[in-house]
Amino acid sequence: MATAGNRIPTRGPLWMLAATGALLGVASAASPVSPELRVTPADVAQGGVFLVEVAVSGQAGSVRVTVAGRPLLLYRTPAGFRAFAGTSPATPPGALAVRMQADFGGRTVHAIRTVRVRPARFAVRYLRVPPEMLDPRLAAYERQRVLAATSNPLPRPLWDGPFRVPVAGPVASPYGVRSLYNGQPRGHHLGVDIRAAAGTPVRAAHAGVVVLAERLPLGGNTIIVDHGAGVFTSYLHLATLAVQPGERVRASQVVGFVGSTGLSTAPHLHWAVRVNGVPVDPLQWLRGELVSRP
Protein backbone atom coordinates (compact mmCIF):
# COMPACT_ATOMS: atom_id res chain seq x y z
CA MET A 1 0.00 0.00 0.00
CA ALA A 2 1.41 3.38 -1.05
CA THR A 3 2.18 5.85 1.68
CA ALA A 4 1.73 9.59 1.49
CA GLY A 5 5.45 9.93 0.77
CA ASN A 6 5.51 7.73 -2.32
CA ARG A 7 1.96 8.08 -3.70
CA ILE A 8 1.92 8.65 -7.50
CA PRO A 9 0.00 11.85 -8.24
CA THR A 10 -2.89 11.59 -10.69
CA ARG A 11 -3.71 15.28 -10.87
CA GLY A 12 -1.95 18.60 -10.53
CA PRO A 13 0.84 20.49 -12.24
CA LEU A 14 3.37 17.62 -12.53
CA TRP A 15 0.85 15.30 -14.16
CA MET A 16 -0.22 18.02 -16.57
CA LEU A 17 3.38 18.81 -17.50
CA ALA A 18 4.21 15.15 -18.14
CA ALA A 19 1.11 14.61 -20.23
CA THR A 20 1.71 17.78 -22.22
CA GLY A 21 5.32 16.80 -22.88
CA ALA A 22 4.28 13.36 -24.09
CA LEU A 23 1.71 14.83 -26.45
CA LEU A 24 4.22 17.33 -27.81
CA GLY A 25 6.70 14.54 -28.34
CA VAL A 26 4.19 12.52 -30.34
CA ALA A 27 3.21 15.55 -32.39
CA SER A 28 6.84 16.44 -33.06
CA ALA A 29 7.67 12.93 -34.21
CA ALA A 30 4.67 12.85 -36.53
CA SER A 31 5.02 16.36 -37.93
CA PRO A 32 6.40 16.37 -41.49
CA VAL A 33 9.55 18.37 -42.16
CA SER A 34 9.51 21.19 -44.71
CA PRO A 35 11.13 20.38 -48.06
CA GLU A 36 14.90 20.82 -48.08
CA LEU A 37 16.78 21.76 -51.27
CA ARG A 38 20.22 20.20 -51.86
CA VAL A 39 22.75 20.41 -54.71
CA THR A 40 25.71 18.05 -55.30
CA PRO A 41 28.39 19.05 -56.05
CA ALA A 42 28.21 22.75 -55.31
CA ASP A 43 31.21 23.53 -57.53
CA VAL A 44 31.49 22.58 -61.23
CA ALA A 45 33.44 23.70 -64.30
CA GLN A 46 31.60 24.91 -67.39
CA GLY A 47 30.13 21.81 -69.02
CA GLY A 48 29.68 20.06 -65.68
CA VAL A 49 26.52 18.49 -64.29
CA PHE A 50 25.13 18.55 -60.76
CA LEU A 51 22.40 16.70 -58.92
CA VAL A 52 19.43 18.54 -57.41
CA GLU A 53 17.47 16.87 -54.59
CA VAL A 54 14.39 17.97 -52.68
CA ALA A 55 14.13 16.02 -49.42
CA VAL A 56 10.61 15.94 -48.02
CA SER A 57 8.77 13.85 -45.42
CA GLY A 58 5.05 13.85 -46.06
CA GLN A 59 3.06 14.91 -49.07
CA ALA A 60 3.98 18.03 -51.05
CA GLY A 61 1.24 19.42 -53.27
CA SER A 62 3.68 20.52 -55.96
CA VAL A 63 7.41 21.07 -56.22
CA ARG A 64 9.12 23.27 -58.82
CA VAL A 65 12.86 23.78 -59.22
CA THR A 66 14.49 26.14 -61.71
CA VAL A 67 18.11 26.79 -62.65
CA ALA A 68 18.76 30.20 -64.18
CA GLY A 69 15.01 30.38 -64.79
CA ARG A 70 14.87 27.03 -66.63
CA PRO A 71 12.55 24.45 -64.99
CA LEU A 72 14.01 21.02 -64.23
CA LEU A 73 12.26 17.71 -64.82
CA LEU A 74 11.87 16.26 -61.30
CA TYR A 75 11.20 12.60 -60.61
CA ARG A 76 9.96 10.98 -57.38
CA THR A 77 12.27 9.03 -55.07
CA PRO A 78 11.62 7.46 -51.65
CA ALA A 79 13.25 10.53 -50.06
CA GLY A 80 11.52 13.18 -52.18
CA PHE A 81 12.44 14.41 -55.65
CA ARG A 82 15.55 14.46 -57.85
CA ALA A 83 16.70 16.12 -61.07
CA PHE A 84 19.87 16.63 -63.05
CA ALA A 85 21.04 20.07 -64.15
CA GLY A 86 23.78 21.01 -66.58
CA THR A 87 26.12 23.83 -67.45
CA SER A 88 27.74 24.62 -70.79
CA PRO A 89 30.37 26.96 -72.26
CA ALA A 90 27.57 29.56 -72.43
CA THR A 91 26.96 29.39 -68.66
CA PRO A 92 28.56 32.48 -67.09
CA PRO A 93 31.20 31.73 -64.45
CA GLY A 94 30.17 32.59 -60.91
CA ALA A 95 27.15 31.80 -58.75
CA LEU A 96 24.36 29.88 -60.48
CA ALA A 97 21.03 30.12 -58.65
CA VAL A 98 18.93 27.01 -58.00
CA ARG A 99 15.44 27.96 -56.78
CA MET A 100 12.72 25.79 -55.27
CA GLN A 101 9.05 26.49 -54.71
CA ALA A 102 7.01 23.82 -52.92
CA ASP A 103 3.39 23.74 -51.77
CA PHE A 104 3.52 21.99 -48.42
CA GLY A 105 1.10 21.74 -45.53
CA GLY A 106 -1.10 24.52 -46.85
CA ARG A 107 1.77 26.95 -47.30
CA THR A 108 4.38 27.75 -49.95
CA VAL A 109 8.02 27.04 -49.12
CA HIS A 110 10.85 28.78 -51.00
CA ALA A 111 14.55 27.93 -50.97
CA ILE A 112 17.62 29.02 -52.91
CA ARG A 113 20.97 27.29 -53.29
CA THR A 114 23.92 28.33 -55.42
CA VAL A 115 26.36 26.34 -57.51
CA ARG A 116 29.74 27.88 -58.24
CA VAL A 117 30.57 27.61 -61.94
CA ARG A 118 34.29 27.73 -62.68
CA PRO A 119 35.52 28.94 -66.09
CA ALA A 120 36.91 26.20 -68.31
CA ARG A 121 39.73 26.70 -70.80
CA PHE A 122 38.63 25.76 -74.31
CA ALA A 123 40.98 25.42 -77.27
CA VAL A 124 40.28 26.63 -80.81
CA ARG A 125 39.98 24.52 -83.96
CA TYR A 126 40.10 25.72 -87.58
CA LEU A 127 38.19 23.85 -90.28
CA ARG A 128 37.60 24.33 -94.00
CA VAL A 129 34.15 23.28 -95.22
CA PRO A 130 32.00 23.91 -98.31
CA PRO A 131 30.58 27.45 -97.98
CA GLU A 132 27.02 26.28 -98.60
CA MET A 133 27.19 24.29 -95.35
CA LEU A 134 27.39 27.57 -93.43
CA ASP A 135 23.94 28.70 -94.52
CA PRO A 136 22.23 29.75 -91.23
CA ARG A 137 18.95 28.25 -92.45
CA LEU A 138 20.49 24.79 -92.20
CA ALA A 139 21.41 25.30 -88.55
CA ALA A 140 17.97 26.76 -87.78
CA TYR A 141 16.20 23.79 -89.33
CA GLU A 142 18.39 21.35 -87.43
CA ARG A 143 17.76 23.10 -84.10
CA GLN A 144 14.03 22.90 -84.76
CA ARG A 145 14.18 19.15 -85.41
CA VAL A 146 16.29 18.51 -82.29
CA LEU A 147 14.03 20.64 -80.07
CA ALA A 148 10.94 18.84 -81.38
CA ALA A 149 12.51 15.42 -80.68
CA THR A 150 13.55 16.35 -77.12
CA SER A 151 10.53 18.41 -76.08
CA ASN A 152 8.67 15.59 -74.28
CA PRO A 153 11.25 13.67 -72.22
CA LEU A 154 10.45 10.46 -70.41
CA PRO A 155 9.78 11.29 -66.75
CA ARG A 156 12.03 8.74 -65.01
CA PRO A 157 15.57 7.42 -65.61
CA LEU A 158 15.82 4.28 -67.73
CA TRP A 159 19.50 3.81 -66.97
CA ASP A 160 21.35 2.47 -63.94
CA GLY A 161 25.06 3.06 -63.54
CA PRO A 162 27.69 4.82 -65.66
CA PHE A 163 27.16 5.39 -69.38
CA ARG A 164 29.38 3.59 -71.90
CA VAL A 165 31.45 5.04 -74.71
CA PRO A 166 29.53 4.44 -77.98
CA VAL A 167 32.62 3.58 -80.04
CA ALA A 168 36.26 2.90 -79.21
CA GLY A 169 38.80 5.40 -80.50
CA PRO A 170 40.76 8.55 -79.70
CA VAL A 171 38.99 11.86 -79.09
CA ALA A 172 39.75 14.02 -82.12
CA SER A 173 37.93 17.14 -80.86
CA PRO A 174 37.01 17.49 -77.18
CA TYR A 175 33.94 19.14 -75.72
CA GLY A 176 33.87 22.92 -75.67
CA VAL A 177 36.43 23.60 -78.39
CA ARG A 178 35.71 26.92 -80.12
CA SER A 179 35.16 26.27 -83.81
CA LEU A 180 36.09 28.50 -86.75
CA TYR A 181 34.74 27.33 -90.11
CA ASN A 182 36.41 29.03 -93.08
CA GLY A 183 37.63 31.64 -90.60
CA GLN A 184 34.13 32.36 -89.23
CA PRO A 185 33.43 31.79 -85.50
CA ARG A 186 30.70 29.15 -85.12
CA GLY A 187 30.48 28.79 -81.36
CA HIS A 188 31.62 25.91 -79.15
CA HIS A 189 31.80 22.23 -79.99
CA LEU A 190 29.01 20.79 -77.85
CA GLY A 191 30.03 17.15 -77.86
CA VAL A 192 33.11 14.98 -78.44
CA ASP A 193 34.38 13.70 -81.78
CA ILE A 194 35.64 10.13 -81.54
CA ARG A 195 37.79 8.98 -84.45
CA ALA A 196 36.92 5.54 -85.84
CA ALA A 197 36.97 3.74 -89.17
CA ALA A 198 33.97 4.06 -91.45
CA GLY A 199 31.48 1.28 -90.82
CA THR A 200 32.45 0.74 -87.17
CA PRO A 201 29.34 -0.14 -85.11
CA VAL A 202 28.07 2.67 -82.85
CA ARG A 203 26.38 1.51 -79.66
CA ALA A 204 23.82 3.15 -77.37
CA ALA A 205 25.52 4.69 -74.34
CA HIS A 206 22.75 3.30 -72.13
CA ALA A 207 19.14 2.10 -72.18
CA GLY A 208 16.55 4.46 -73.61
CA VAL A 209 14.04 5.17 -76.37
CA VAL A 210 14.95 6.48 -79.83
CA VAL A 211 13.23 9.83 -80.43
CA LEU A 212 14.99 10.83 -83.66
CA ALA A 213 16.60 8.79 -86.45
CA GLU A 214 16.96 10.78 -89.66
CA ARG A 215 19.35 12.66 -91.91
CA LEU A 216 19.97 16.27 -90.84
CA PRO A 217 21.76 18.90 -92.95
CA LEU A 218 24.70 19.37 -90.55
CA GLY A 219 24.58 16.32 -88.28
CA GLY A 220 24.14 13.98 -91.22
CA ASN A 221 22.54 10.68 -90.28
CA THR A 222 21.61 11.37 -86.66
CA ILE A 223 20.14 9.40 -83.77
CA ILE A 224 18.87 10.83 -80.49
CA VAL A 225 18.05 8.56 -77.54
CA ASP A 226 15.89 9.62 -74.58
CA HIS A 227 17.25 8.05 -71.37
CA GLY A 228 14.62 9.63 -69.10
CA ALA A 229 14.77 12.41 -66.49
CA GLY A 230 15.70 14.97 -69.15
CA VAL A 231 18.88 13.16 -70.29
CA PHE A 232 19.44 12.60 -74.05
CA THR A 233 22.38 11.28 -76.05
CA SER A 234 23.02 12.12 -79.71
CA TYR A 235 25.02 10.24 -82.36
CA LEU A 236 25.93 12.25 -85.49
CA HIS A 237 27.55 11.78 -88.94
CA LEU A 238 26.58 8.10 -89.14
CA ALA A 239 26.94 6.21 -92.43
CA THR A 240 23.69 4.32 -91.83
CA LEU A 241 21.03 4.03 -89.13
CA ALA A 242 20.16 0.76 -87.39
CA VAL A 243 17.13 1.88 -85.31
CA GLN A 244 13.85 3.75 -85.78
CA PRO A 245 12.00 6.41 -83.77
CA GLY A 246 10.01 4.89 -80.92
CA GLU A 247 12.30 1.86 -80.62
CA ARG A 248 13.40 0.85 -77.12
CA VAL A 249 17.15 0.21 -77.03
CA ARG A 250 19.28 -1.48 -74.41
CA ALA A 251 22.75 -0.42 -73.30
CA SER A 252 25.42 -1.17 -75.95
CA GLN A 253 22.86 -2.04 -78.63
CA VAL A 254 24.06 -1.09 -82.12
CA VAL A 255 22.21 2.04 -83.29
CA GLY A 256 24.23 2.88 -86.39
CA PHE A 257 27.64 2.82 -88.08
CA VAL A 258 30.43 5.39 -88.22
CA GLY A 259 30.41 7.61 -91.28
CA SER A 260 31.15 11.13 -92.49
CA THR A 261 27.74 12.51 -93.44
CA GLY A 262 26.65 16.12 -92.94
CA LEU A 263 29.18 18.73 -91.84
CA SER A 264 32.10 16.35 -91.46
CA THR A 265 35.64 16.24 -92.83
CA ALA A 266 36.48 12.59 -92.05
CA PRO A 267 34.83 9.45 -90.59
CA HIS A 268 34.12 9.89 -86.89
CA LEU A 269 31.32 9.89 -84.33
CA HIS A 270 30.10 13.12 -82.78
CA TRP A 271 28.63 12.07 -79.44
CA ALA A 272 26.70 14.56 -77.32
CA VAL A 273 24.71 14.60 -74.06
CA ARG A 274 21.92 17.05 -73.23
CA VAL A 275 20.65 17.43 -69.66
CA ASN A 276 17.37 19.29 -69.26
CA GLY A 277 18.08 21.15 -72.49
CA VAL A 278 21.72 22.02 -71.76
CA PRO A 279 24.57 20.42 -73.80
CA VAL A 280 27.11 19.11 -71.27
CA ASP A 281 30.46 17.34 -71.41
CA PRO A 282 29.56 13.71 -72.20
CA LEU A 283 32.78 12.17 -70.89
CA GLN A 284 31.83 12.76 -67.24
CA TRP A 285 28.95 10.29 -67.70
CA LEU A 286 31.49 7.52 -68.29
CA ARG A 287 33.21 7.86 -64.92
CA GLY A 288 30.52 6.61 -62.56
CA GLU A 289 30.16 9.95 -60.79
CA LEU A 290 27.16 10.83 -58.63
CA VAL A 291 25.34 12.45 -61.55
CA SER A 292 25.35 9.25 -63.61
CA ARG A 293 23.54 7.17 -60.99
CA PRO A 294 19.78 7.76 -60.70
KOLVEXLUM-738812 format. One record per residue: residue in three letters; z, y, x of N, C-alpha, C, O in turn. Coordinates in steps of 0.05 Angstrom, whole numbers, plus 5000, padded with zeros to 4 digits. Each point is the difference from the previous one (the first is absolute). Layout:
ALAZYXZYXZYXZYX...
end
This chain:
MET500049765017500050244983500050255018501650025018ALA496550174976499850245016502450184996500950034977THR500050085044502250204999498850284997497650035003ALA504150164993499150284998498750095026498350174999GLY502649715023498950105026497349895006498550135015ASN500749644973497449905007498249964976497949865001ARG502750274976498449984976497350135005499950225010ILE497949654982497350115002499550194978500349934977PRO499150325028499650204979497449944985498049925011THR502150124963497649974983499050264989497950014988ARG503650205016499250274991500850205021501549945018GLY497550304978500850225018498050075021497849885001PRO502850325015498050115019498949805019497650015005LEU504049805007498949815019498049824988497949945011TRP502749964965498249824986497350144994497949895003MET502450364988497650154994498350055024497549994999LEU503850075024498550055025498649755009497750015008ALA503649764991498849755008497749934983497849925010ALA502550114964497849934981497750195004497749915000THR502850355004497950195004498449945026497650015001GLY503949925020498749935025498349764998497849995011ALA503149804974498449764997497550064985497849915007LEU502450264972497650074984498050165017497649954998LEU503450235018498350165017498649825021497750045007GLY503849765003498849825019497849844988497949965013VAL502449944962497949854987497650184995497749925004ALA502850334987497850184994498550075026497550015000SER504050035022498750075025498249775010497850055010ALA503249704987498549785009497549964984497949915010ALA502250164964497749954982498150235000497749974991SER503250275018498250234998497749985019500449945024PRO497150104967497749985018500050245019500950224994VAL497949745030499950205020497350154997498049874995SER502050395009497650164998497949905020500749905022PRO496850124972497949925019500250135027500650245001GLU499049615020500150105027497349975013498949795000LEU500150435012497450005013500349955029501650135014ARG496849684997500149935028497249995012498149934985VAL501550155040497549975014500449875027502050055014THR496249764993500249855025497249965012498249894986PRO501450195039501750165017499850294992498350084983ALA503450085028500050294993498550165021500150255000ASP498449615018498550145021497549835006500249775008VAL497450354987497549865005498150185014500250254998ALA497849635016497850165011497850024979499949844981GLN498450365021497750024982498549744999499349895021GLY500250014954498849744997501949784993499349784994GLY503450295009502049804995500749974970499250174984VAL502149615010500849944972503049974999501349925020PHE499950164957502949964997500549894972498450024982LEU503949855016500949874975501850194984501850125012VAL497749904962501750164983501449814980498749834988GLU504050195010501549834982501850184983501150205009VAL499149724966501850124981502049794991499349824985ALA503250205025502149804994501350094974500850244998VAL499449584983501350084974501349754988498949794999SER503650254991501449794985500050094971501050214994GLY498049624989499750084972497150074994498349985017GLN501250104958497450064991499350305004501650174992ALA496149885020499050285003497750024980498149845000GLY501950384984497950034981497250035013498149874991SER501750295029497650035016500750105027501950155004VAL496549785016500450085027497350105011498049864997ARG501950375015497650115011500650105029501950145004VAL496449785015500350095027497350115009497949884996THR502250355017497650135011500450065029502250055010VAL495549945005500050085028497950215003497649964995ALA503250285013498250235002498650044974497650084999GLY503849884979498850044973498449774989499250004977ARG500349795040498449774991501949784990501849925014PRO497849994961501849794989499549735013497849935007LEU504449924998499849735011500149794978501250044979LEU497549745026500149774982502549845006500149865021LEU501950164962502549855003499849734987498749964980TYR502749845033500249744987502949915000501650085018ARG499149764962502849934995500949795021498449825007THR504150205002501349805016502749944989501050164983PRO500449635026502749954989501950245005502050034986ALA497550135035501850225007499150264989501450205002GLY496249814985499050264989497050015001498749854987PHE500350345029497150045002499250045029501650085017ARG495949854989498950045027497250124998498649974980ALA500550155042497350095003499450055030501850035016PHE495649974990499250065027498650275001498650064981ALA501850095039498850265003498850035028501149895019GLY496750254982498550025026499650295009500250194984THR499349835042499250265011497349955014499249785005SER499450445001497449985013499750235020501950165003PRO495949865011499650225018500050274986500550215013ALA499149794961500050254984502950084992500450224989THR501549605015502850074992501250195021500149935023PRO500750304969501150205019502649895014501749884986PRO498550155040502549935013502350164989499750234991GLY502749655010502450134989501349844978499549764998ALA502050374985501549874979498249954976498750184990LEU501249575002498449924976502049934978501749835003ALA498150314974501949974979499449774982497749964991VAL504349875004499949784981501950074977502450035004ARG496550004972501650094977500249794978498049864994MET504450114995500549814978501050144976501650195001GLN497449724976501150094974500449754983498149854995ALA504450104996500749764985501550084975501950155001ASP497349734976501650034976502049774999499349775001PHE503350314999502149805003502450084985501150225004GLY499849604978502450054985500050254983502050144997GLY495649934992499850234984499850265015500150224988ARG499549775038499750245016497849965021499149775004THR499950445008497949995020501250045027501450195005VAL498049625013501150015027497750075020497849884998HIS502750315019498050095020501149935028502450025005ALA495849925013500849965028497650065018497749974992ILE502850125032498050065019500849885027502350035009ARG495849845004500349915027497750105017497950074988THR502449955037497850095017499349795021501849865010VAL495750124997499049835021498850185021498450174994ARG502449795031498950175022497449875009499949775008VAL498050394991497349915008499550125028499850245004ARG499849585015499450095028497050025004498549844989PRO500650365026497150025005499149775018501449925019ALA496349974975498849795016497750125017498850204991ARG500749685031497850105018497549834995500049765005PHE497950364985497649864993497750085019499650245006ALA499049565004497850055018497550104984500250044975VAL497750015039497550104988497749805007499949915023ARG498450034958497749835006497450164992500050154980TYR497949805035497450134995497949794994499649825015LEU499150224962498049804991497550144992500050224989ARG497749645016497450104991499149814977499949765003VAL499450374975499249854976497550134988499650245005PRO498949624978497850134986501050244984501949974985PRO496850265017500950244986500449964970501750124988GLU496549725000500249974970502649864992500850024977MET500649855041502549874994502350204997502149934991LEU497450325017502050204999499850174974501450204998ASP496949724984499850144975502649994985501049784994PRO500350455000502649994987500049864972502149924991ARG495650064997499949864974500649705003501149884982LEU498250015041500649725005503049955001501149824988ALA500350365027502949975002501450054973501949864994ALA497150334991501150054973499749764982501949934985TYR495849955015499549774983501949775008501149864983GLU499250105043501649785010503050044992501349824992ARG499650435011502850064992500449944971502149894992GLN495950184991500349954972500249704993501649924984ARG496849925030500149714996502749885009501149834986VAL499950265037502549905010502350084981501849844995LEU498250424996502250094983499949844973502149944990ALA495550015000499849854975501149725003501449894983ALA498149985040500849725005503149995004501149794995THR500150425015502949995007501750154981502450055005SER496550044972501450174982502049864982501750124987ASN498249615011501749854982501349775015499449764995PRO502450305025501149785017501749814985501350064980LEU498849695030501849804989502950095005500650115021PRO501149844959502750135002501949875020501850145009ARG497949614998501949875018498649885024497649944998PRO503850035024498849885024499149724996501449844987LEU496250095023499049734999500449865027499549765003TRP501450395017500349895027502949955006501850094986ASP498649755035502749945010499949965030498949805009GLY502150395006499949975029497850185012498550134986PRO501449875041498150175014497149954992499349774993PHE499050435008497149974996498849875025501349995021ARG496249924977498749865022497450155007498750104982VAL500749905043497650145009497649864988499849755001PRO498350404987497749874986498049865018498749814991VAL501150285034498149885018501150045029501250215006ALA498449595011501050025027498050165017497649984997GLY503550205020498350165017501450255009502150074989PRO496850075031501350245010499650234981498050014985VAL503950185015499750244984498250205014500750105022ALA497049954966498150185013500750294995499750175017SER501249904959500950274993502649974984500149884979PRO502150245032502549984986500250194976498350164996TYR503949814990500650174977500550285009501250055021GLY497750154964500750275004498150155019500250255002VAL498049615012498250135019498450214985499049964978ARG500850285034498450214988497049955007499349965023SER499150044956497249925003498150255000500350174983LEU497849835036497950205000497349854998499349855019TYR499350194959497449884997497950205006499850214986ASN498549745033497850195008501250275006498850214995GLY503749795016501350255008501550134977501350215004GLN498649684972501350124977502749864994500149764999PRO502150394999502649884994499949874972499050124981ARG501949635017500049854975502749894993500249814985GLY501950315025502749924993500949775017498949935020HIS503349944970501349785015498949734991499149974978HIS501149845041499249734994502449864986502149965012LEU497549984963502349914983500149704997500449894978GLY499349975044500249715002499849925029500250175018VAL499349574987499549915027497449855000499349854982ASP499150195040497549855004500649775018500950045023ILE498649724968500449765016497349885007498449934983ARG501150055043497449915010499849694997501949865007ALA496050054982499549714996497049954997498550184993ALA500749585013497249934998499049994971501549944982ALA496050145014498949994973500249724989499549805014GLY501350184961500349754987502749875002500549794988THR501350335027502849905002501450024973499950214987PRO501449575004501450024974502250215000501450035020VAL498850134958502150194996501949904979499149924978ARG503450085027502049874983501950214987500650205012ALA500249744963501950184986502650025016501049805010ALA500050454993502450045015502449884987502049935013HIS497950044960502149874985499049954972497850074993ALA503949814990499249934973499650254983501450205004GLY496749794978499550234983497749954981499249774996VAL499850444992497849984981497850195009500650235007VAL496949684994497750175008499550204978499649934977VAL500350335030499450214981497450135005498950154983LEU499949815041497450115006498649815019501249925020ALA496350024975498349845018497150084995498649904983GLU500550305033497450124996499150145025501650055019ARG495850034981499050155023500450304995499250104979LEU502150045040500450284998498350145022499349885020PRO500050384975498250135019501150025029498449985019LEU504150064984501250035027501549755009499849925023GLY501749974959501549755007498349765001500949795010GLY496650224981498449774999501249804980501350074981ASN498249675024501149804983503150015003501149955021THR500250114957502950065000501549844980499149944978ILE503349975031501949864982502650155000501050085021ILE500249954956502750114997501749804985499249904979VAL503250045032501849804988502650154992501150145016ASP499749814959502550114990502249805005499949784989HIS502250295027502249825006502450064983502149875004GLY497750324978502350074982501850215012499950045025ALA501650094958501950215008498750245014501250135017GLY496249924977498650225011498849965027499250195013VAL500749564997499049935027497249874997499749814986PHE498450315028497249905000499049975028500850155018THR497649644987498649985026497050014995499049914979SER499650215040497150034998498649885024501150005023TYR496549894973498549865020497150114999498649954980LEU500550195041497550154999498049895020500649865018HIS496850214977497749955017499449705001498849915020LEU501949944960499549715000497049944998498550154988ALA500749625023497249914998499649904972498050074987THR503849765003499849894973502849984988502050005014LEU498149994959502549984986500449714990498149864993ALA504450055007500649724992501849994975500849784992VAL499950454996501750014977498850204980498250155006GLN502949844969499150184979502450154988502349915003PRO497250324985502250154987501449834979498749864985GLY503950165015501749854981500949735011501649864988GLU497350065035500849745012502750025014500550195015ARG501249614979502649985014499549865027498849795001VAL502250345020499649885027502849945012502050134994ARG498049675023502549925014499950125028497850085009ALA504449925004500150105028498149835017500049754999SER498550385018498149895019497549874987498549875014GLN501150174961497549914987497750175010500350255003VAL497449635002497750145009498950184977499549904978VAL500250365028499050194980497350115007498650114983GLY500549855042497450105009499549935029501549845012PHE496450284999499249935028499350265014498850184989VAL502049845037499750245016497050085000498249835004GLY501350434993497350105002500050285011501950095014SER496050064981499750285009498650164979498250165006THR502649814969498750144978501450274996502350045008GLY496250154979501150264995500050175025498349975017LEU503750214986500250185023501449845022502450025004SER495949845011501149825021498049995023497650004995THR503449995030498250005023499949725013498349965018ALA503449864974500049735012501749824982501650104984PRO498049635017501649824984503050035005500949995023HIS500650054956502950025001501250004972498550024980LEU504149955018501350034974501750255001501650045018HIS498050134962501850224995502049914980499449944977TRP503250045031502149904983501950234994500950145019ALA499849914956501750224992502149914980499649814986VAL502650345013502249954981500750264987500450215013ARG499749794960500850234984502749934986500249784989VAL501750415013502649964987500550234981500350235008ASN499749704966500350214979498150235005500850244999GLY496749705008497950205003499850125027498250175004VAL503549765015500050125026499049805021501049785001PRO496950295015499049815020501950005024500450205013VAL500749574993502149975021498949835023497849884998ASP503750115023499349835023500349714992502349914995PRO495549935004500349724991501449825019501149794992LEU499050275034501149815020503049964996501049795007GLN500450414981502949964997500649784979502249895000TRP495950054983500449794980499849725012500549804986LEU498750185039499849745014502649935014500349775009ARG501650414993502349965018502549914986502149975013GLY497749984961502449894986502250214998502349924998GLU497050345000502050204997501050004971499049864983LEU503150305013501250024973498050064978500149894979VAL498050285027498150094980498149784992498750034979SER501049765036498149794993501349764986498749804996ARG503850244996501449784986501050114973501850174999PRO497049744979500850104974502849904991500950084979
end
